[in-house]
């Protein structure tokens, strides 16, 4: 009867043997080994491996002696040696040692379980000790490093990169760099409007008529020292006007005069209305840039047109030629006696009186018709809006910019120039301003709004009328009693 074969130990490299199921209960973690213990175990394994190598080498020599190689094998080995010379590495074991280890492993794996010798059993035991490390996915332990022989020291680190934040952080308003600068924050127009009573908001709505008229007819940018008085004058005119005023509006006006905080709300509301009226001129001026050659469309090349537009806008800003008539775009000349008399000013005044007219522009419309001419403040506001629109093309392309109070500098420059001319040349100024108003109403197809003073052509008739007027005045003086008689 053949002896019973010894059961072979299962390894991780054997595909026929299924791995043992993991225990349900988690075993207690073994105590960590000290460095001295690890070093001693590494030395013991190295000595065992050395003994196994010596036994494998002796076994190989015994087999070579029993089965000597033939001539063909020697020729093949010589050719292979000539083709692939063996290079020994000083840092690691030689090829002969590797061959002996490989032969020993082949002998151990290929031999039946019952034929294993003691050295081969020790080699298999070493392989069994290294199996858990291979199953864990790590590299086999290095016998030269005592720390590498213990798999308990391996720390698994998560190398997955962290996902960046994709949510937008809330913007925090940074404080002012200078603590002394305090930017005033006013309530919006809707908030201001909601703080009035029904009669109070009615007074403010009616006052917008007179505020807009004063902006166009008197001063578009009143000084900050008299700004409250300027807007209070508009509110007073609305409360005491014959067309809109009543006892309820006058009572609301009286409350504004008595309550300081309530009066500030009224001034704030009228300031918003004034800014809205000035913005209408800026919007109308943007539509008139084609009369000034902006943007340039002479060439099919976009870059060439952009360069021409930039050059023309810079020339306008340097010379102020956009305020004059008879502009020659080729020679870059203009007539200096035609300030505020060009076609562009006719279009802007026409847009104010007819195109962009609303229920809050009735008073301004009435004042222009009564005066029968376009006054200096209206022309200065049109000129400031044109200068602002030209500045939007200063880079060669359109960049929308808000029409803020910074335009007051250009406004007062034009207004002072016109006032100076009116003081020195009143008849000439009155003549061309009247002709400008005539062109505006003619463009609107309303010529009956212009009623000029017609002079008598017949000199004899004019002399007779003068004599008759003198006689009538004398008779009137004789008929009326002298004062104190």
DRENSE-201742 format. One line per field, with one value per residue (C-alpha): residue in one letter; chain; x, y, z. Coordinates in Angstrom, 2 decimals. Example, Ala and Ser with C-alpha at 12.3 -4.5 7.8 and 13.67 -1.06 7.14 Angstrom:
! residues 2
code: a; s
unit: A; A
px: 12.30; 13.67
py: -4.50; -1.06
pz: 7.80; 7.14
! end
This chain:
! residues 485
code: x; x; x; x; x; x; x; x; x; x; x; x; x; x; x; x; x; x; x; x; x; x; x; x; x; x; x; x; x; x; x; x; x; x; x; x; x; x; x; x; x; x; x; x; x; x; x; x; x; x; x; x; x; x; x; x; x; x; x; x; x; x; x; x; x; x; x; x; x; x; x; x; x; x; x; x; x; x; x; x; x; x; x; x; x; x; x; x; x; x; x; x; x; x; x; x; x; x; x; x; x; x; x; x; x; x; x; x; x; x; x; x; x; x; x; x; x; x; x; x; x; x; x; x; x; x; x; x; x; x; x; x; x; x; x; x; x; x; x; x; x; x; x; x; x; x; x; x; x; x; x; x; x; x; x; x; x; x; x; x; x; x; x; x; x; x; x; x; x; x; x; x; x; x; x; x; x; x; x; x; x; x; x; x; x; x; x; x; x; x; x; x; x; x; x; x; x; x; x; x; x; x; x; x; x; x; x; x; x; x; x; x; x; x; x; x; x; x; x; x; x; x; x; x; x; x; x; x; x; x; x; x; x; x; x; x; x; x; x; x; x; x; x; x; x; x; x; x; x; x; x; x; x; x; x; x; x; x; x; x; x; x; x; x; x; x; x; x; x; x; x; x; x; x; x; x; x; x; x; x; x; x; x; x; x; x; x; x; x; x; x; x; x; x; x; x; x; x; x; x; x; x; x; x; x; x; x; x; x; x; x; x; x; x; x; x; x; x; x; x; x; x; x; x; x; x; x; x; x; x; x; x; x; x; x; x; x; x; x; x; x; x; x; x; x; x; x; x; x; x; x; x; x; x; x; x; x; x; x; x; x; x; x; x; x; x; x; x; x; x; x; x; x; x; x; x; x; x; x; x; x; x; x; x; x; x; x; x; x; x; x; x; x; x; x; x; x; x; x; x; x; x; x; x; x; x; x; x; x; x; x; x; x; x; x; x; x; x; x; x; x; x; x; x; x; x; x; x; x; x; x; x; x; x; x; x; x; x; x; x; x; x; x; x; x; x; x; x; x; x; x; x; x; x; x; x; x; x; x; x; x; x; x; x; x; x; x; x; x; x; x; x; x; x; x; x; x; x; x; x; x; x; x; x; x
unit: A; A; A; A; A; A; A; A; A; A; A; A; A; A; A; A; A; A; A; A; A; A; A; A; A; A; A; A; A; A; A; A; A; A; A; A; A; A; A; A; A; A; A; A; A; A; A; A; A; A; A; A; A; A; A; A; A; A; A; A; A; A; A; A; A; A; A; A; A; A; A; A; A; A; A; A; A; A; A; A; A; A; A; A; A; A; A; A; A; A; A; A; A; A; A; A; A; A; A; A; A; A; A; A; A; A; A; A; A; A; A; A; A; A; A; A; A; A; A; A; A; A; A; A; A; A; A; A; A; A; A; A; A; A; A; A; A; A; A; A; A; A; A; A; A; A; A; A; A; A; A; A; A; A; A; A; A; A; A; A; A; A; A; A; A; A; A; A; A; A; A; A; A; A; A; A; A; A; A; A; A; A; A; A; A; A; A; A; A; A; A; A; A; A; A; A; A; A; A; A; A; A; A; A; A; A; A; A; A; A; A; A; A; A; A; A; A; A; A; A; A; A; A; A; A; A; A; A; A; A; A; A; A; A; A; A; A; A; A; A; A; A; A; A; A; A; A; A; A; A; A; A; A; A; A; A; A; A; A; A; A; A; A; A; A; A; A; A; A; A; A; A; A; A; A; A; A; A; A; A; A; A; A; A; A; A; A; A; A; A; A; A; A; A; A; A; A; A; A; A; A; A; A; A; A; A; A; A; A; A; A; A; A; A; A; A; A; A; A; A; A; A; A; A; A; A; A; A; A; A; A; A; A; A; A; A; A; A; A; A; A; A; A; A; A; A; A; A; A; A; A; A; A; A; A; A; A; A; A; A; A; A; A; A; A; A; A; A; A; A; A; A; A; A; A; A; A; A; A; A; A; A; A; A; A; A; A; A; A; A; A; A; A; A; A; A; A; A; A; A; A; A; A; A; A; A; A; A; A; A; A; A; A; A; A; A; A; A; A; A; A; A; A; A; A; A; A; A; A; A; A; A; A; A; A; A; A; A; A; A; A; A; A; A; A; A; A; A; A; A; A; A; A; A; A; A; A; A; A; A; A; A; A; A; A; A; A; A; A; A; A; A; A; A; A; A; A; A; A; A; A; A; A; A; A
px: 0.00; 1.46; 2.08; -0.46; 0.69; 1.10; -1.51; -0.08; -0.38; -2.48; -0.80; -2.10; -0.42; -2.30; -5.35; -6.92; -7.28; -10.00; -9.03; -10.41; -13.41; -12.68; -13.89; -16.96; -15.58; -12.75; -9.66; -7.75; -4.84; -1.52; 0.99; 3.54; 7.02; 10.03; 12.90; 15.15; 12.59; 12.14; 15.87; 16.26; 13.48; 15.03; 18.41; 16.84; 15.01; 18.20; 20.12; 17.36; 17.34; 21.12; 20.87; 18.14; 20.31; 23.24; 21.03; 19.60; 23.12; 24.19; 21.09; 21.87; 25.44; 24.21; 21.75; 24.37; 26.67; 23.96; 22.89; 25.92; 25.09; 25.57; 27.69; 24.74; 23.81; 27.34; 27.35; 24.05; 25.17; 28.39; 26.54; 24.09; 26.96; 28.68; 25.51; 24.32; 27.32; 26.58; 27.25; 27.59; 26.07; 27.96; 24.82; 22.76; 23.18; 24.84; 23.04; 24.23; 22.49; 19.32; 19.49; 19.90; 16.95; 14.84; 15.76; 14.93; 11.56; 10.76; 11.68; 9.52; 6.49; 6.76; 7.43; 4.56; 3.67; 5.10; 8.56; 9.48; 12.71; 13.25; 14.92; 12.20; 9.56; 11.31; 11.30; 7.62; 7.06; 8.85; 6.63; 3.58; 4.78; 5.09; 1.70; -0.38; 1.79; 1.25; -2.49; -2.62; -1.23; 2.08; 5.59; 7.36; 9.41; 13.06; 15.33; 18.00; 15.60; 14.24; 11.39; 10.27; 9.76; 6.77; 3.55; 2.02; 4.11; 2.56; 0.31; -2.25; -2.52; -5.38; -3.75; -7.00; -6.76; -9.28; -12.10; -11.87; -14.72; -17.17; -19.56; -19.02; -18.04; -20.14; -18.45; -17.65; -17.71; -14.35; -14.22; -12.96; -9.16; -9.53; -11.75; -12.27; -14.05; -17.72; -19.70; -23.30; -25.86; -29.28; -32.49; -33.62; -36.37; -38.94; -38.15; -38.32; -41.62; -43.14; -42.48; -44.88; -48.57; -51.00; -51.17; -47.42; -46.61; -49.12; -47.21; -43.93; -45.34; -46.63; -43.32; -41.48; -42.98; -41.34; -38.11; -37.60; -38.41; -35.90; -33.25; -33.60; -34.46; -32.38; -29.56; -29.06; -26.45; -27.31; -24.52; -24.53; -24.86; -28.17; -29.43; -32.09; -33.42; -33.44; -35.66; -37.83; -38.58; -39.94; -42.13; -43.43; -44.27; -46.22; -48.18; -49.15; -49.61; -52.96; -53.15; -52.14; -52.23; -54.94; -55.33; -54.13; -50.89; -50.31; -50.83; -48.26; -45.83; -46.29; -45.44; -42.25; -41.24; -41.89; -40.45; -36.75; -36.47; -39.61; -38.22; -34.99; -37.05; -38.72; -35.34; -34.05; -37.09; -36.60; -32.89; -33.78; -36.21; -33.54; -31.07; -33.71; -34.31; -30.60; -30.33; -32.94; -30.57; -27.71; -29.85; -30.87; -27.25; -26.12; -28.49; -26.96; -23.37; -23.80; -24.02; -20.54; -19.07; -18.93; -18.29; -16.33; -17.60; -15.40; -13.42; -14.35; -11.53; -12.73; -9.34; -9.04; -12.50; -11.61; -8.45; -10.34; -13.05; -10.46; -8.63; -11.85; -13.12; -9.80; -9.87; -13.37; -12.30; -9.22; -10.83; -14.53; -15.48; -18.57; -20.25; -19.90; -21.39; -19.76; -17.38; -15.04; -14.08; -11.31; -9.45; -10.65; -11.89; -15.04; -16.67; -15.95; -18.90; -21.49; -21.32; -24.49; -26.04; -25.54; -28.16; -27.41; -28.67; -31.87; -32.46; -31.77; -34.18; -36.77; -36.41; -36.89; -39.97; -41.79; -40.24; -39.41; -42.11; -44.14; -46.61; -43.77; -42.46; -45.47; -43.98; -40.68; -42.51; -44.64; -41.63; -39.79; -42.86; -43.42; -39.82; -39.78; -36.10; -33.75; -32.09; -28.49; -29.05; -30.86; -28.06; -25.41; -27.16; -27.30; -23.60; -22.65; -24.63; -22.85; -19.42; -20.28; -21.41; -18.21; -16.17; -17.88; -16.15; -12.72; -11.23; -12.41; -15.43; -18.51; -18.23; -21.35; -20.61; -23.07; -24.06; -23.17; -22.63; -19.09; -20.60; -21.27; -17.74; -18.45; -21.93; -20.71; -17.91; -20.40; -22.91; -20.33; -19.23; -22.80; -23.55; -20.42; -21.47; -24.97; -23.59; -21.34; -23.47; -27.12; -28.80; -26.72; -27.38; -31.12; -31.28; -29.68; -31.41; -34.76; -33.86; -32.90; -36.32; -37.97; -36.08; -37.19; -40.91; -40.60; -39.00; -41.96; -44.36; -45.82; -44.90; -47.76; -45.84; -43.41; -44.84; -42.14; -42.43; -43.18; -42.01; -43.85; -42.22; -43.92; -41.90; -44.62; -47.16; -44.75; -44.19; -47.95; -48.49; -45.79; -47.45; -50.85; -49.40; -47.89; -51.18; -53.10; -50.64; -51.03; -54.80; -54.66; -52.42; -54.78; -57.86; -56.42; -56.05; -52.59; -51.64; -52.25; -54.67
py: 0.00; 3.32; 5.81; 8.60; 11.83; 14.82; 17.53; 20.46; 23.89; 26.35; 29.46; 32.62; 31.69; 28.36; 28.97; 25.55; 26.28; 28.74; 31.29; 30.72; 32.89; 35.84; 35.47; 37.45; 38.73; 41.21; 39.79; 41.89; 43.75; 42.06; 43.94; 45.81; 44.34; 46.25; 47.09; 44.52; 41.75; 42.69; 42.69; 39.28; 37.78; 39.22; 37.69; 34.31; 34.33; 35.35; 32.42; 29.97; 31.27; 30.84; 27.22; 26.57; 28.05; 25.80; 22.70; 23.70; 24.17; 20.75; 19.17; 20.81; 19.52; 16.01; 16.09; 17.47; 14.62; 12.05; 13.63; 15.18; 17.68; 16.63; 18.35; 20.17; 21.58; 22.84; 24.53; 26.20; 27.38; 28.80; 30.68; 32.07; 33.15; 34.90; 36.62; 37.63; 37.99; 37.82; 41.06; 40.70; 43.36; 44.28; 45.45; 42.27; 38.49; 36.92; 35.09; 31.76; 32.43; 33.43; 30.21; 28.14; 29.89; 29.36; 25.67; 25.23; 26.93; 24.81; 21.71; 22.69; 23.62; 20.67; 17.99; 16.08; 17.02; 13.84; 14.20; 17.55; 17.62; 19.55; 22.50; 22.64; 22.64; 25.59; 27.44; 26.74; 28.03; 31.25; 31.59; 31.07; 33.83; 36.27; 35.37; 37.85; 40.70; 39.64; 39.32; 42.84; 44.21; 45.37; 44.57; 41.50; 42.26; 43.00; 40.76; 43.45; 45.93; 44.98; 47.47; 46.07; 42.57; 43.63; 44.37; 46.03; 49.15; 49.86; 52.92; 53.42; 57.10; 58.44; 60.18; 61.31; 65.07; 67.19; 68.61; 72.42; 74.57; 75.34; 77.51; 81.25; 82.92; 85.80; 89.08; 91.03; 94.78; 95.99; 99.11; 102.36; 102.68; 106.08; 106.28; 110.00; 109.46; 108.79; 108.21; 109.37; 106.68; 107.96; 106.06; 104.94; 106.76; 104.04; 103.97; 107.76; 107.78; 105.24; 107.49; 110.23; 110.51; 110.48; 114.29; 114.52; 112.29; 114.24; 117.41; 115.77; 114.56; 118.02; 119.56; 117.42; 119.63; 122.73; 120.96; 119.71; 123.15; 124.84; 122.27; 123.04; 126.74; 128.01; 125.78; 122.08; 121.72; 124.05; 124.63; 122.39; 125.37; 126.46; 123.10; 122.69; 126.19; 125.48; 122.41; 124.00; 126.78; 124.19; 122.67; 126.11; 126.96; 123.70; 124.28; 127.86; 127.47; 128.43; 125.26; 122.56; 124.13; 123.50; 123.58; 119.99; 120.64; 123.85; 121.97; 119.35; 122.12; 123.71; 120.40; 120.17; 123.60; 122.71; 119.18; 119.15; 115.39; 115.40; 118.33; 116.41; 113.59; 116.07; 117.44; 113.91; 113.07; 116.18; 115.42; 112.04; 113.78; 116.27; 113.49; 111.70; 114.85; 115.31; 111.66; 112.25; 114.67; 112.17; 109.45; 111.76; 112.83; 109.22; 108.99; 112.08; 110.84; 109.98; 113.73; 114.07; 111.15; 108.74; 105.93; 106.10; 103.81; 104.91; 101.67; 98.01; 97.25; 97.32; 98.32; 101.25; 102.49; 102.12; 104.19; 106.92; 106.99; 107.30; 110.12; 112.04; 111.68; 112.85; 115.85; 116.71; 116.47; 118.62; 121.42; 121.19; 121.19; 119.05; 122.17; 124.14; 124.02; 123.75; 120.93; 119.78; 116.18; 116.14; 119.29; 119.12; 122.71; 124.39; 127.82; 129.31; 131.74; 128.96; 127.67; 125.73; 126.48; 123.16; 120.68; 118.48; 121.13; 121.49; 117.74; 117.70; 120.57; 118.96; 115.68; 117.52; 119.47; 116.89; 113.40; 112.73; 114.96; 113.58; 114.73; 116.11; 118.36; 120.61; 123.56; 123.44; 123.24; 126.26; 128.36; 127.72; 128.58; 131.80; 132.94; 132.15; 131.26; 128.62; 130.03; 129.59; 126.95; 124.67; 124.97; 124.37; 121.17; 119.94; 120.70; 118.83; 115.79; 115.89; 116.10; 113.10; 111.08; 111.96; 110.77; 107.38; 106.91; 108.10; 104.57; 103.98; 101.92; 102.61; 102.29; 103.31; 105.65; 107.04; 110.68; 111.82; 115.21; 115.22; 116.72; 119.91; 121.09; 121.07; 122.45; 125.52; 126.11; 126.32; 128.33; 130.93; 131.31; 131.90; 134.33; 136.29; 136.52; 137.56; 140.39; 141.65; 140.85; 140.69; 141.38; 138.82; 136.19; 136.89; 136.60; 133.18; 131.73; 132.82; 131.27; 128.06; 127.90; 128.49; 125.52; 123.33; 124.04; 123.75; 120.31; 119.32; 120.60; 123.14; 126.51; 128.31; 128.05; 130.66; 134.19; 136.71; 140.48; 141.88; 145.46; 147.87; 148.15; 151.46; 154.33; 156.95; 154.78; 154.15; 157.92; 158.58; 155.90; 157.39; 160.83; 159.35; 157.56; 160.80; 162.67; 159.92; 159.98; 163.78; 163.57; 160.86; 162.95; 165.97; 163.89; 162.25; 164.55; 165.23; 163.32; 165.37; 167.78
pz: 0.00; -1.08; 1.71; 2.02; 0.47; 2.64; 2.01; 0.09; 1.53; -0.47; -1.83; -3.45; -6.75; -7.11; -9.35; -8.53; -4.85; -3.89; -1.26; 2.19; 3.05; 5.27; 8.85; 9.75; 12.98; 12.72; 14.46; 16.84; 15.33; 16.19; 18.20; 16.17; 16.07; 17.17; 14.88; 16.55; 16.06; 12.41; 11.84; 13.50; 11.39; 8.23; 9.08; 9.80; 6.46; 4.66; 6.22; 5.30; 1.75; 1.57; 2.72; 0.15; -2.60; -1.63; -1.65; -5.04; -6.44; -5.15; -6.67; -10.00; -9.99; -9.19; -12.12; -14.50; -13.54; -14.18; -17.53; -19.25; -22.05; -25.68; -28.31; -29.80; -26.42; -25.87; -29.30; -28.63; -25.21; -26.71; -29.41; -26.89; -24.65; -27.56; -28.61; -25.11; -22.82; -19.13; -17.28; -13.55; -11.31; -8.20; -6.43; -6.82; -7.03; -10.08; -12.87; -11.52; -8.25; -10.11; -12.15; -9.02; -7.38; -10.50; -10.65; -7.01; -7.45; -10.52; -8.59; -5.67; -7.80; -10.21; -7.60; -5.99; -2.40; -0.92; -2.53; -0.95; 0.99; 4.19; 2.44; -0.14; 2.59; 4.20; 0.83; 0.46; 3.98; 3.04; 0.00; 2.19; 4.53; 1.59; 0.09; 2.15; 0.92; -2.70; -2.17; -0.72; -3.97; -2.57; -3.69; -2.22; 0.86; 0.45; 2.50; 2.70; 4.31; 7.71; 7.43; 4.07; 5.45; 7.57; 5.73; 8.78; 8.23; 4.78; 4.96; 2.21; 1.25; -0.87; -3.85; -5.45; -6.20; -4.38; -6.49; -6.80; -5.59; -8.35; -6.39; -6.81; -3.60; -2.44; -3.19; -0.08; -0.40; 0.76; 2.90; 1.50; 1.60; 3.22; 6.29; 5.77; 2.43; 3.02; -0.15; 0.37; -0.28; -1.29; -1.47; -4.91; -6.75; -6.07; -2.36; -2.19; -4.05; -1.67; 1.33; 0.17; 0.87; -2.10; -2.14; -1.63; -4.60; -6.67; -5.88; -6.86; -10.17; -11.04; -9.96; -12.52; -15.24; -13.80; -12.85; -16.40; -17.78; -15.46; -16.37; -20.08; -19.82; -16.87; -15.58; -16.24; -13.48; -10.58; -8.04; -5.00; -2.65; -4.20; -5.44; -2.76; -3.40; -7.14; -6.76; -4.06; -6.52; -8.96; -6.24; -5.26; -8.88; -9.18; -5.96; -6.85; -10.62; -12.11; -14.22; -11.72; -8.24; -5.64; -1.87; -1.43; -3.30; -1.35; 1.93; 0.84; -0.09; 3.33; 4.98; 2.90; 4.15; 7.80; 7.95; 7.05; 6.44; 4.33; 2.36; 1.65; 0.18; -2.16; -3.28; -3.89; -6.00; -8.15; -8.58; -10.07; -12.41; -13.49; -14.25; -16.29; -18.34; -19.05; -20.10; -22.82; -24.54; -24.30; -25.89; -28.72; -29.30; -29.84; -32.80; -34.44; -34.70; -38.38; -39.13; -37.64; -39.61; -36.66; -37.20; -40.45; -43.24; -46.15; -46.44; -46.49; -44.11; -40.53; -39.13; -41.51; -40.53; -36.88; -37.32; -39.18; -36.53; -33.78; -35.58; -36.26; -32.69; -31.28; -33.63; -32.42; -28.80; -29.39; -31.44; -30.48; -34.17; -33.51; -32.07; -35.32; -38.78; -42.24; -41.29; -44.08; -43.36; -45.98; -44.93; -41.30; -41.19; -39.87; -39.57; -36.16; -36.37; -36.51; -32.95; -32.02; -35.42; -37.21; -38.35; -35.36; -32.92; -34.94; -34.65; -30.90; -30.15; -32.41; -30.50; -27.21; -28.29; -30.41; -30.64; -26.98; -25.55; -22.64; -20.06; -17.93; -20.71; -21.20; -19.34; -21.24; -24.56; -23.63; -22.67; -25.94; -27.99; -26.02; -26.46; -30.18; -30.03; -28.64; -25.52; -24.42; -21.65; -24.12; -26.67; -23.99; -22.85; -26.46; -26.87; -23.68; -24.84; -28.22; -26.57; -24.41; -27.45; -29.33; -26.34; -26.60; -30.02; -28.86; -29.11; -32.68; -31.61; -29.53; -25.75; -23.86; -20.97; -18.42; -18.83; -15.32; -13.70; -15.09; -18.25; -16.29; -17.14; -20.87; -20.25; -18.36; -20.88; -23.75; -21.69; -20.65; -24.28; -25.48; -22.65; -23.52; -27.16; -26.18; -24.07; -26.86; -29.91; -28.76; -32.13; -34.01; -31.31; -31.27; -35.05; -35.49; -32.39; -33.87; -37.21; -35.40; -33.74; -37.12; -38.60; -35.67; -36.09; -39.87; -39.48; -37.27; -39.96; -37.51; -39.06; -37.30; -34.03; -35.34; -35.39; -36.34; -35.98; -39.41; -40.17; -42.49; -45.90; -46.94; -45.50; -46.04; -44.30; -41.46; -41.01; -41.02; -38.41; -36.19; -36.41; -35.60; -32.57; -31.27; -31.65; -29.86; -26.99; -26.65; -26.55; -23.94; -21.70; -21.90; -21.15; -18.04; -14.98; -13.65; -10.51; -7.32; -9.01
! end
